[in-house]
Amino acid sequence: MKRILLVATFIIAFFSVNAMAQVNFGLKNVGAHIGFVMPDNGVDNTIGFGVQSEFGNFKVNKMMFTFGAFINYWSKTYGSNTSVEFTVSELTIAPFVHYNLPMNSKFQPYVGGGFGIASNGSKVTYHNNIYGLTDYSTSSSDFVLFGLAGAKMPVTNNLEGFGELRYQLGDYDVFSINVGINYLLGK
C-alpha cells in the first residue's frame, strides 16, 4: 500500500511540475551500460547490463530536470558444473527523472529516481536426470521504486560517459554501480 501511495504521489508531482515547466521533449540520446549488481534476498553479486535513453528535459524556475527510461537485466547461476543448475534473473523497465545539480563545468552531477516494473524469474535445470525430475521455471512481476545519484561528462562531440549508483526496492532489493556511454542525437 505504501508503494502505491508513493508512486501515485510521484506521478501527480511530475504532471503538476510539467504544467508549470519549460519543456523540451524529444529523443535526446541512446546508450548502454554495464554494472556491478548486489541483490538482496540471498542472491550473490553479479554483473548486469542494459540500455537507456533520455527523452528531454524540463526546467522549473531555475532547476533543470531530465526525463528518460532504462531497461536493465541481471542474472545469477548456481551449480553450473553440477547435476542441478539454479538461475535467478531480473529484467527491469523503468522511467526516471534526474535533477541536474547546477554546475558551471562539463562534469554534470545529478540525483533522481523513478518507478517501473521488474520481471523476476527462477529456473532449475537437471543435467543428469537420474531421478525422473523435470526442469521447471517460475516468474513474477512487481513494481519497483528506485533512487540514484551519478554524473555525466562529454567524451567526444557525440558521446557522453556516465557513472551512477542506483538502489532499487522490489521483490529483490538491488544496489548497483553502473557505468555507460550515451550517443547524443541531433549534434
C-alpha positions as CSV (number, residue, x, y, z in Angstrom):
1,M,0.0,0.0,0.0
2,K,2.9,2.4,0.8
3,R,4.4,1.8,-2.6
4,I,1.1,2.6,-4.4
5,L,0.8,5.9,-2.5
6,L,4.4,6.8,-3.2
7,V,4.0,6.0,-6.9
8,A,0.8,8.0,-7.1
9,T,2.4,10.9,-5.3
10,F,5.3,10.8,-7.8
11,I,3.0,10.8,-10.8
12,I,0.9,13.7,-9.5
13,A,4.0,15.7,-8.7
14,F,5.5,15.0,-12.1
15,F,2.4,16.2,-14.0
16,S,1.9,19.2,-11.7
17,V,5.5,20.3,-12.3
18,N,5.2,19.6,-16.0
19,A,2.3,22.0,-16.3
20,M,4.4,24.9,-14.8
21,A,7.7,24.0,-16.5
22,Q,9.5,25.0,-19.7
23,V,9.5,21.7,-21.6
24,N,11.9,20.4,-24.3
25,F,10.9,16.8,-25.0
26,G,12.2,14.6,-27.9
27,L,14.7,11.7,-28.2
28,K,18.0,13.2,-27.0
29,N,20.3,10.2,-26.7
30,V,20.5,6.4,-26.6
31,G,23.1,4.4,-24.8
32,A,24.2,1.3,-23.0
33,H,25.6,0.5,-19.5
34,I,27.2,-2.3,-17.5
35,G,27.1,-2.6,-13.8
36,F,28.1,-4.5,-10.7
37,V,24.8,-5.7,-9.2
38,M,24.4,-6.5,-5.5
39,P,20.9,-8.1,-5.0
40,D,19.4,-8.7,-1.6
41,N,17.4,-11.9,-0.5
42,G,20.5,-14.2,-0.5
43,V,21.5,-13.8,-4.2
44,D,25.2,-13.3,-4.7
45,N,26.7,-10.3,-6.5
46,T,26.7,-10.4,-10.3
47,I,27.1,-8.3,-13.5
48,G,24.2,-6.6,-15.1
49,F,23.7,-4.6,-18.3
50,G,21.2,-2.5,-20.1
51,V,20.2,0.3,-22.4
52,Q,18.8,3.7,-21.7
53,S,17.6,6.8,-23.4
54,E,16.8,10.4,-22.4
55,F,13.7,11.9,-23.8
56,G,14.3,15.5,-23.0
57,N,14.4,18.0,-20.1
58,F,12.2,20.5,-18.4
59,K,13.0,23.5,-16.3
60,V,11.1,24.6,-13.2
61,N,12.2,28.0,-12.0
62,K,16.0,27.6,-12.4
63,M,16.1,23.9,-11.7
64,M,16.8,21.6,-14.7
65,F,15.4,18.1,-14.8
66,T,16.0,15.3,-17.4
67,F,13.4,12.6,-18.2
68,G,14.3,9.2,-19.6
69,A,13.9,5.4,-19.3
70,F,16.1,2.4,-19.0
71,I,15.9,-1.4,-19.4
72,N,18.2,-3.4,-17.1
73,Y,18.9,-7.1,-16.9
74,W,21.0,-9.3,-14.5
75,S,21.2,-13.0,-13.8
76,K,23.0,-15.3,-11.4
77,T,23.5,-19.0,-11.9
78,Y,24.5,-21.6,-9.2
79,G,25.7,-25.1,-9.7
80,S,26.7,-24.8,-13.4
81,N,29.2,-27.7,-13.0
82,T,26.8,-29.9,-11.1
83,S,23.8,-32.1,-11.9
84,V,21.4,-29.4,-10.8
85,E,21.6,-25.8,-12.0
86,F,19.6,-22.9,-10.5
87,T,19.3,-19.5,-12.1
88,V,17.8,-16.3,-10.7
89,S,17.2,-13.3,-13.0
90,E,15.5,-9.9,-13.2
91,L,14.5,-7.6,-16.1
92,T,13.6,-4.0,-15.1
93,I,11.9,-1.5,-17.3
94,A,11.5,2.0,-15.7
95,P,11.3,5.7,-16.5
96,F,13.4,8.1,-14.4
97,V,13.8,11.8,-13.6
98,H,17.2,13.4,-12.9
99,Y,17.6,16.7,-11.1
100,N,20.8,18.1,-12.7
101,L,22.8,19.8,-10.0
102,P,23.8,23.3,-11.0
103,M,27.5,23.4,-12.0
104,N,29.4,25.6,-14.5
105,S,31.5,22.8,-15.9
106,K,31.3,19.9,-18.4
107,F,31.0,17.5,-15.4
108,Q,27.3,17.2,-14.7
109,P,26.2,15.5,-11.4
110,Y,22.6,14.5,-10.9
111,V,20.3,12.8,-8.4
112,G,17.0,11.3,-9.2
113,G,14.7,8.3,-9.1
114,G,11.7,6.7,-10.6
115,F,9.5,3.7,-10.6
116,G,8.9,0.8,-13.0
117,I,8.2,-2.9,-13.5
118,A,10.5,-5.8,-12.8
119,S,10.1,-9.3,-14.1
120,N,11.8,-11.8,-11.8
121,G,12.5,-15.3,-12.8
122,S,14.0,-18.5,-11.5
123,K,14.8,-21.7,-13.3
124,V,16.0,-25.2,-12.2
125,T,17.7,-27.4,-14.8
126,Y,18.6,-31.1,-14.1
127,H,21.6,-32.1,-16.2
128,N,21.7,-35.7,-15.0
129,N,18.1,-36.7,-14.8
130,I,18.5,-39.9,-12.9
131,Y,15.6,-39.3,-10.5
132,G,13.0,-38.5,-13.3
133,L,12.7,-34.9,-12.2
134,T,11.9,-32.3,-14.9
135,D,13.2,-28.8,-15.4
136,Y,11.0,-26.0,-14.2
137,S,10.9,-22.3,-14.0
138,T,8.8,-19.6,-12.3
139,S,8.3,-15.9,-12.9
140,S,6.6,-13.0,-11.3
141,S,6.3,-9.2,-11.9
142,D,6.3,-6.4,-9.4
143,F,6.5,-2.6,-9.2
144,V,9.9,-1.2,-8.2
145,L,10.9,2.1,-6.8
146,F,14.5,3.4,-7.1
147,G,16.7,6.3,-6.3
148,L,20.0,7.2,-7.9
149,A,23.0,9.5,-7.9
150,G,25.5,9.9,-10.7
151,A,27.4,12.2,-13.1
152,K,27.9,12.5,-16.8
153,M,30.6,14.1,-18.8
154,P,31.3,14.6,-22.5
155,V,33.8,12.2,-24.1
156,T,33.6,13.4,-27.7
157,N,31.2,15.7,-29.6
158,N,28.6,12.9,-29.9
159,L,29.4,10.7,-26.9
160,E,29.0,11.3,-23.2
161,G,30.1,8.9,-20.4
162,F,28.3,8.4,-17.1
163,G,28.5,6.6,-13.9
164,E,25.8,6.2,-11.3
165,L,24.8,4.5,-8.1
166,R,21.3,3.0,-8.0
167,Y,19.2,1.5,-5.2
168,Q,16.0,-0.3,-6.2
169,L,13.2,-1.6,-3.9
170,G,11.1,-4.5,-5.1
171,D,10.9,-8.3,-4.8
172,Y,14.7,-8.1,-4.9
173,D,16.2,-5.0,-3.3
174,V,19.2,-4.2,-5.6
175,F,22.2,-1.9,-5.2
176,S,24.2,-1.4,-8.4
177,I,27.1,0.6,-9.6
178,N,26.8,1.4,-13.3
179,V,29.0,2.9,-16.0
180,G,28.0,3.6,-19.5
181,I,28.0,5.7,-22.6
182,N,25.3,7.6,-24.4
183,Y,25.2,8.6,-28.1
184,L,23.9,12.1,-28.4
185,L,21.3,12.6,-31.1
186,G,21.0,15.8,-33.1
187,K,24.5,17.1,-32.5
